[in-house]
Amino acid sequence: PETTGLESNSGQKPNGTSTKPSAAPNGDGSGDGGEGVEEEGEEKPMPYRQILLLCYTAMTEPIAYFAIFPFMPEMIFRTGVPQSSVGFWTGIIESLFSLVQMVLMIFYGRAADRFGRKPVLIFSLGGMSVFTALFGMSQRLWQMILCRCLAGCFAGSVVTVRTMISENCTKQSQAKAFSWYMFTRNLGIFIGPLIGGGLANPTEQFPKVFAPGSFFGTYRYALSTYVTGAVCLSATLTSLFGLKETLDKTADSGAKAKTQLSTTEVLKSPGVPMVLGIFGYVMLLGLGYTAVNPVFLYTDVELGGWGFSDQQIAGVLAIAGASQSLWMLLAFPLLQKRLGTGNLLRVCAVAWGLMFAGYPVLNEVLRHGSETAFWAVWPPFLVMGSGVAMAYACVQLCLNDISPSSTVLAAVNALGLTVSSAVRAFAPVAFTSIYAAGVKGQILDGHLIWALLIVLTLGLNILCFFLPRAAEGRYKAPVSEGEGDGTRRAT
């Protein structure tokens, strides 16, 4: 009979890969056991419709998270909060979503492993649709906090989507699927603020359509959140009617009970703590850089930045976003297949350090008046540097591969996302504070933050040498059935 999942140290199969015994010369179906290389079972076509539906669903979480960013400060100010305190409350409310998500992520992972992926996904999307829509009707600060917390309570879709994508793929096709997943997540980050800012204050932006005394005149931000909620609702419906359950419910209940590990047992499983540590480390570097970058671009050249205008900063972020998408869609599947997940992650770790070093170097170029050299170098520097975003997909594949059992795949993903949410809650504030201190005191000519990031990148390079063998992601092509000579056939 066929089994499903990724090869693990315990012999369990944690994802939806269909495998059959391969025809090996010794008759036992074993491969040649090359270090860090795992044999893939019979290849099967990737279910494109299911993957595309899951990618669309994945896009809704960043849309719901980022849609409120453009109008949040004004919305808080209109509740009567002094302008000097708006920044504080903006940070609090924007972080609550991630904090609540962090607390409940393991619960959602456990629920998905117990009751099925699809029911948990539908439940999460439905709740997020409602409370995201209601957020725009808040007239008091406590109402905003309550709606944001409740929306975070239903943000469990991210763990189930990642798990279902993994279970719909083989080891060889998961790199391609997760490159699509990362692309649609980035698309959601782009679309969310457009919806939020483009539809806020509709009576002022579209006076011919919405009268000042109408409903949307009283609730200035309801149209933005209603549309955002509608997008989430559409994902709920497409998931309800289009997605197939990926959790294997036909497995023997006795065998299933034996592999149903507790959270503590999962954390103690071989390789899991190290992969979670690397996962969190990558998120720390990425979120720290993302928080500092816009402020650095705006800072005057004399203080250590590039002195860009708002329009130039928008252009830089747009180029970086487009470049990351191209790296993920076109380069990542090929590089992962050729190098393996672990080796590609090591390449990204080295490239990250070089990219961080490039920012202060280019500032010094501007300080010495070489603007022509700067404008000749920074566009290709930005495009090439954007390739480090592949590290995010690498650590996700490592997380999938290290899962000790198919029955805890969602729990393992939940642990990773709990770590990610925790980092997202404190990293931006910590890194921007360090950047501000470095600029104010002109420590290292204002380059303190880049020195810190380079040192942290060295730490990632060291950690990558301890990546467990099971997470290396170097897969052999399947052996075609009926081949008695043991030769391997590439697919």
matplotlib code that plots the C-alpha trace (Angstrom):
import matplotlib.pyplot as plt

x = [0.0, 1.1, 2.1, 2.2, 4.7, 8.3, 11.1, 12.0, 14.4, 11.7, 10.6, 7.3, 6.2, 5.3, 3.9, 1.7, 4.3, 3.2, 5.9, 6.3, 9.2, 11.8, 13.4, 16.9, 19.4, 19.4, 15.7, 15.1, 14.2, 17.1, 19.1, 22.8, 22.7, 24.8, 25.3, 22.7, 20.8, 17.4, 15.7, 12.3, 9.5, 7.7, 7.1, 3.6, 2.3, 1.9, -1.9, -1.7, -5.4, -5.0, -1.7, -3.1, -6.2, -3.9, -1.7, -4.8, -5.8, -2.3, -2.5, -5.4, -3.4, -0.9, -3.8, -5.7, -2.5, -1.2, -4.5, -4.9, -1.3, -2.1, -5.0, -4.1, -2.4, -5.3, -7.9, -6.2, -6.0, -9.7, -10.5, -9.1, -5.5, -3.0, -0.8, 2.3, 0.9, -0.4, 2.9, 2.9, -0.7, -0.1, 2.7, 0.7, -2.3, -0.3, 1.7, -1.4, -2.3, 1.1, 1.2, -2.2, -1.3, 1.9, 0.0, -2.5, -0.3, 0.5, -3.2, -4.1, -1.3, -2.6, -6.2, -5.2, -3.4, -6.4, -9.5, -8.1, -6.5, -9.6, -12.0, -9.3, -8.6, -12.3, -12.8, -9.8, -10.7, -14.3, -13.4, -10.7, -13.2, -15.7, -13.4, -11.3, -14.4, -15.7, -12.4, -13.3, -16.4, -14.4, -15.0, -13.0, -9.5, -10.6, -12.8, -9.9, -7.8, -10.6, -11.2, -7.5, -7.0, -10.0, -8.7, -5.4, -7.3, -8.5, -5.1, -4.5, -4.8, -1.0, 0.0, -2.7, -1.9, 1.8, 1.0, -1.4, 1.0, 3.6, 1.2, 0.1, 3.7, 6.5, 10.0, 11.0, 8.0, 7.7, 10.4, 8.3, 5.1, 6.6, 8.1, 4.6, 3.5, 6.1, 5.2, 1.5, 2.4, 4.5, 1.6, -0.7, 1.8, 1.5, -2.3, -3.2, -2.0, -3.5, -6.9, -6.5, -5.2, -7.2, -10.6, -10.2, -12.2, -14.4, -16.6, -13.5, -11.9, -15.1, -17.6, -19.8, -20.3, -20.4, -22.2, -20.7, -23.6, -23.8, -22.8, -19.2, -19.0, -19.6, -17.4, -14.5, -12.5, -15.3, -15.1, -11.4, -12.0, -15.2, -13.4, -10.5, -13.0, -14.7, -11.3, -10.9, -14.5, -13.8, -10.8, -13.1, -15.6, -12.9, -11.3, -14.7, -15.7, -12.4, -9.9, -9.4, -8.5, -4.8, -4.7, -4.6, -7.7, -7.6, -4.4, -4.7, -5.9, -3.4, -0.4, -1.7, -1.9, 1.7, 2.9, 0.8, 3.5, 3.1, 4.5, 7.4, 8.2, 8.1, 10.6, 12.9, 12.7, 16.1, 17.0, 13.8, 15.4, 18.2, 15.9, 13.6, 16.6, 17.8, 14.2, 14.0, 17.5, 16.6, 13.4, 15.4, 17.8, 15.0, 12.7, 15.5, 16.6, 13.1, 12.5, 15.8, 15.9, 13.3, 14.7, 18.2, 17.2, 15.6, 18.5, 20.8, 24.1, 26.1, 24.4, 25.0, 22.1, 21.4, 19.2, 16.5, 13.1, 9.8, 9.4, 12.9, 12.2, 9.0, 10.9, 13.6, 11.0, 9.1, 12.3, 13.2, 9.8, 9.8, 13.3, 12.4, 9.4, 11.5, 14.1, 11.4, 9.5, 12.3, 15.6, 14.6, 13.2, 16.2, 18.8, 17.1, 17.0, 20.7, 22.3, 19.8, 18.0, 20.9, 23.6, 21.3, 20.6, 24.4, 24.8, 22.1, 23.8, 27.0, 25.2, 23.3, 26.6, 27.9, 24.6, 24.7, 28.3, 27.3, 24.9, 27.6, 30.1, 27.7, 27.0, 30.8, 30.8, 28.1, 30.0, 33.0, 31.0, 31.1, 27.4, 28.0, 29.6, 26.8, 24.0, 25.9, 26.3, 23.2, 20.5, 22.4, 23.4, 19.7, 18.5, 21.2, 20.8, 17.1, 18.0, 18.7, 14.9, 15.2, 16.4, 12.8, 11.7, 14.8, 14.0, 10.4, 11.5, 13.9, 11.0, 8.9, 11.7, 12.6, 9.0, 9.2, 5.8, 2.9, 0.6, 2.6, 3.5, 1.1, 2.4, 6.0, 4.9, 3.0, 6.1, 8.0, 5.4, 5.2, 8.9, 8.4, 5.5, 7.6, 10.5, 8.1, 6.7, 10.1, 12.6, 11.4, 11.4, 14.8, 16.6, 15.2, 16.2, 19.7, 19.8, 18.6, 21.2, 24.0, 23.0, 22.5, 25.9, 27.5, 28.9, 31.0, 30.0, 26.3, 27.0, 26.5, 23.4, 25.2, 28.1, 25.6, 23.8, 27.1, 28.1, 24.6, 25.0, 28.3, 26.2, 23.8, 26.7, 28.0, 24.5, 24.1, 27.0, 24.9, 21.8, 20.5, 21.1, 17.3, 16.8, 19.5, 16.9, 19.1, 16.7, 17.5, 15.3, 12.8, 13.7, 11.4, 9.4, 10.5, 14.2, 16.1, 19.6, 19.1, 19.8, 18.1, 15.9, 15.7, 12.2]
y = [0.0, 3.6, 5.9, 9.6, 12.2, 13.3, 10.9, 11.4, 10.0, 7.8, 6.4, 8.3, 10.4, 13.9, 15.2, 14.2, 12.6, 9.3, 6.7, 3.1, 0.7, 1.4, -1.4, -1.6, -4.3, -5.7, -5.9, -3.9, -0.7, 1.2, 3.9, 4.3, 6.3, 9.2, 11.7, 14.4, 12.9, 11.4, 9.2, 10.4, 8.0, 7.8, 11.3, 12.5, 15.6, 18.6, 19.4, 22.9, 23.8, 22.9, 24.8, 27.9, 27.9, 27.6, 30.5, 32.7, 31.8, 32.6, 36.1, 37.1, 37.0, 39.8, 41.7, 41.7, 42.5, 45.4, 47.0, 49.1, 50.5, 53.5, 54.9, 53.7, 56.9, 59.1, 56.6, 56.6, 60.4, 60.7, 58.7, 61.6, 60.3, 63.2, 63.4, 62.8, 59.4, 58.3, 56.6, 54.6, 53.3, 52.6, 50.3, 48.6, 47.9, 46.8, 44.4, 42.9, 40.9, 39.1, 38.7, 37.0, 34.9, 33.8, 32.7, 30.6, 29.2, 25.9, 25.5, 25.8, 23.4, 20.8, 21.3, 20.8, 17.6, 16.3, 17.5, 18.0, 20.9, 22.1, 22.6, 24.6, 26.6, 27.5, 28.4, 30.7, 32.4, 32.9, 34.5, 36.7, 37.9, 39.1, 40.9, 42.4, 43.9, 45.2, 46.9, 49.9, 50.6, 51.2, 54.6, 54.1, 52.9, 49.9, 48.8, 48.9, 46.9, 44.3, 43.9, 43.6, 41.0, 39.0, 39.1, 37.7, 34.9, 33.7, 34.1, 30.3, 30.0, 30.6, 27.4, 25.2, 26.6, 25.9, 22.4, 21.7, 22.9, 20.6, 17.6, 18.3, 18.1, 15.7, 16.6, 17.5, 19.8, 21.5, 24.1, 25.3, 25.3, 27.3, 29.8, 30.5, 30.7, 33.3, 35.3, 35.5, 36.5, 39.4, 40.2, 40.4, 42.8, 45.0, 44.8, 45.3, 48.9, 49.8, 48.7, 50.3, 53.7, 53.8, 53.3, 55.2, 58.4, 57.6, 60.7, 62.9, 60.8, 60.0, 62.7, 62.0, 58.4, 58.7, 61.7, 63.3, 62.4, 58.8, 55.7, 55.8, 59.5, 58.4, 55.3, 56.7, 53.4, 50.9, 50.7, 49.7, 47.0, 45.8, 45.2, 43.5, 41.3, 40.5, 39.3, 37.1, 35.8, 34.9, 32.8, 31.2, 30.2, 29.0, 26.9, 25.5, 24.4, 23.9, 22.5, 18.8, 17.6, 16.6, 14.9, 11.2, 10.0, 6.4, 5.5, 2.8, 4.5, 2.5, 3.5, 7.1, 7.2, 6.1, 8.9, 11.6, 13.4, 16.0, 19.5, 18.7, 15.5, 17.3, 19.9, 17.1, 15.3, 15.0, 18.1, 20.1, 22.5, 23.4, 24.0, 26.1, 28.1, 28.7, 29.5, 32.2, 33.5, 34.1, 35.8, 38.0, 39.2, 39.7, 41.6, 43.7, 44.7, 45.4, 47.7, 49.6, 49.9, 52.7, 54.8, 54.4, 55.4, 58.6, 59.5, 62.3, 61.2, 63.1, 61.1, 57.7, 57.2, 57.7, 60.8, 59.6, 61.4, 59.7, 59.0, 57.5, 55.3, 54.0, 53.2, 51.3, 49.3, 48.6, 47.4, 45.3, 43.7, 43.0, 41.5, 39.3, 38.0, 37.1, 35.4, 33.3, 32.4, 31.8, 31.2, 29.5, 26.2, 25.7, 26.6, 24.4, 21.5, 21.9, 22.8, 21.4, 23.4, 23.5, 24.6, 27.3, 28.6, 28.8, 30.8, 33.2, 33.6, 34.6, 36.9, 38.5, 39.6, 41.0, 42.9, 44.4, 45.5, 47.2, 49.8, 51.6, 51.3, 53.1, 55.7, 56.4, 56.7, 59.4, 61.1, 61.5, 63.0, 60.1, 60.3, 58.9, 55.8, 55.4, 55.6, 53.1, 50.6, 50.6, 49.3, 46.1, 45.9, 46.1, 43.5, 41.0, 41.6, 40.8, 37.2, 36.7, 36.4, 32.8, 32.1, 32.4, 29.6, 27.5, 27.5, 26.6, 23.6, 22.7, 22.8, 20.5, 18.0, 17.8, 16.9, 13.6, 12.4, 13.2, 13.5, 16.5, 18.3, 21.2, 21.3, 21.7, 24.5, 26.1, 26.1, 27.8, 30.4, 30.9, 31.7, 34.0, 35.9, 36.4, 37.8, 40.0, 41.4, 42.8, 42.9, 46.0, 48.2, 46.8, 47.3, 50.7, 51.8, 50.6, 52.4, 55.6, 55.4, 54.8, 57.7, 60.1, 59.3, 58.8, 55.5, 54.1, 57.1, 56.1, 52.5, 50.8, 48.9, 47.5, 46.3, 44.5, 42.9, 41.7, 40.1, 38.5, 37.2, 35.5, 33.7, 32.4, 31.1, 29.2, 27.8, 26.5, 24.1, 22.4, 22.0, 18.4, 16.0, 15.4, 19.1, 19.4, 18.9, 17.1, 14.6, 11.9, 11.3, 8.4, 5.0, 3.9, 0.8, -2.3, -1.2, -4.2, -2.7, -0.2, 2.8, 6.0, 8.0, 11.7, 13.2]
z = [0.0, -0.6, 2.2, 2.3, 3.4, 3.6, 4.7, 8.3, 10.8, 12.3, 9.0, 9.1, 6.1, 7.1, 3.9, 1.0, -1.2, -2.6, -2.4, -3.5, -3.0, -5.7, -7.7, -6.1, -7.0, -3.4, -3.4, -0.2, -1.9, -0.3, -2.0, -1.9, 1.2, 0.1, 2.9, 3.0, 0.0, 0.4, -2.1, -3.4, -4.1, -7.4, -8.7, -9.2, -11.0, -8.8, -8.2, -9.7, -9.0, -5.3, -5.0, -6.7, -4.4, -1.4, -2.7, -3.1, 0.5, 1.7, 0.2, 2.4, 5.7, 4.7, 3.1, 6.4, 8.4, 6.2, 5.0, 8.2, 8.1, 5.8, 7.9, 11.3, 12.7, 11.5, 12.9, 16.3, 16.3, 15.6, 18.8, 20.8, 21.4, 21.6, 18.5, 20.6, 21.6, 18.2, 17.3, 20.5, 20.1, 16.4, 17.3, 20.0, 17.8, 14.8, 17.0, 18.7, 15.6, 15.7, 19.4, 19.6, 16.6, 18.3, 21.4, 19.4, 16.7, 18.4, 19.2, 15.5, 14.6, 17.0, 15.9, 12.3, 13.1, 15.1, 13.2, 9.7, 7.8, 5.9, 8.9, 10.7, 7.6, 7.0, 10.7, 10.7, 7.4, 8.4, 11.7, 10.2, 7.5, 10.2, 12.5, 9.8, 8.4, 11.8, 12.6, 10.3, 12.4, 15.6, 17.1, 20.4, 21.0, 23.0, 20.1, 17.8, 20.2, 20.6, 16.9, 16.2, 18.9, 17.7, 14.1, 15.4, 17.2, 13.8, 12.0, 12.0, 8.2, 7.7, 9.5, 7.8, 4.3, 4.7, 5.9, 3.0, 0.4, 1.8, 1.8, -1.8, -3.1, -3.4, -2.1, -5.6, -6.4, -3.0, -3.9, -6.9, -4.8, -2.0, -4.5, -5.6, -2.0, -1.2, -4.3, -3.4, 0.2, -1.2, -3.5, -0.4, 1.3, -1.8, -2.2, 1.5, 1.8, -1.6, -0.4, 3.0, 1.7, -1.5, 0.1, 3.4, 3.8, 0.7, 1.1, 0.6, -2.1, -4.0, -3.1, -6.1, -5.0, -1.2, 0.3, 3.4, 5.6, 4.5, 6.4, 5.1, 6.1, 9.7, 9.5, 7.4, 7.3, 7.0, 3.2, 3.4, 6.0, 4.3, 1.1, 3.0, 4.8, 1.5, 0.1, 3.1, 2.7, -1.0, 0.1, 2.7, 0.0, -2.5, 0.2, 1.3, -2.2, -4.0, -1.5, -0.7, 2.8, 2.9, 6.3, 5.9, 7.9, 6.6, 8.5, 11.2, 14.4, 16.5, 14.4, 14.3, 18.1, 18.4, 16.2, 17.8, 19.7, 22.3, 21.7, 24.1, 22.3, 19.0, 20.4, 21.5, 18.2, 16.4, 14.4, 15.3, 17.8, 15.5, 12.5, 14.6, 15.8, 12.2, 11.2, 13.9, 13.1, 9.5, 10.5, 12.9, 10.2, 7.6, 9.9, 11.3, 7.8, 6.7, 9.6, 9.3, 5.5, 4.9, 7.7, 6.4, 2.9, 4.3, 6.6, 5.3, 3.7, 6.3, 9.1, 7.4, 5.0, 1.4, 1.6, -0.7, -1.1, -0.5, -4.2, -4.4, -1.4, -3.0, -6.1, -4.2, -2.3, -5.6, -7.3, -4.4, -4.2, -8.0, -7.8, -4.9, -6.7, -9.8, -7.7, -6.0, -9.1, -11.6, -9.7, -6.5, -7.8, -10.1, -7.5, -4.9, -7.2, -8.2, -4.8, -2.3, 0.4, 2.9, 0.4, -1.0, 2.5, 3.0, -0.2, 1.0, 4.4, 2.7, 0.3, 3.2, 4.8, 1.6, 1.0, 4.6, 4.0, 0.7, 2.4, 4.4, 1.6, -0.8, 1.9, 2.0, -1.8, -1.5, 1.3, -0.9, -3.7, -6.2, -7.1, -10.6, -9.2, -6.7, -9.3, -11.5, -8.7, -6.5, -9.0, -9.8, -6.1, -5.1, -7.7, -6.8, -3.1, -3.3, -4.0, -0.2, 0.1, -1.0, 2.5, 3.7, 1.4, 2.3, 6.1, 5.3, 3.4, 6.2, 8.6, 6.4, 6.0, 9.7, 10.9, 12.7, 11.6, 9.3, 12.3, 13.7, 10.5, 11.3, 14.8, 13.6, 11.2, 14.1, 16.2, 13.4, 13.0, 16.8, 16.7, 13.7, 15.3, 18.5, 16.4, 14.5, 17.8, 19.0, 16.2, 14.3, 17.5, 18.7, 15.4, 14.6, 18.2, 17.6, 14.3, 15.8, 18.6, 16.1, 13.9, 16.9, 18.4, 15.0, 16.2, 13.4, 11.3, 11.7, 10.5, 13.9, 12.7, 9.6, 11.7, 14.0, 11.1, 9.6, 12.9, 13.2, 9.6, 10.6, 13.3, 10.7, 8.6, 11.6, 12.4, 8.9, 9.4, 12.0, 9.8, 10.3, 7.5, 7.1, 6.4, 3.7, 1.0, -1.6, -3.2, -5.6, -8.6, -8.4, -9.6, -12.4, -11.6, -13.5, -13.7, -12.6, -13.1, -10.4, -12.6, -11.6, -14.0, -13.6, -13.7]

ax = plt.figure().add_subplot(projection="3d")
ax.plot(x, y, z, "-o")
ax.set_aspect("equal")
plt.show()
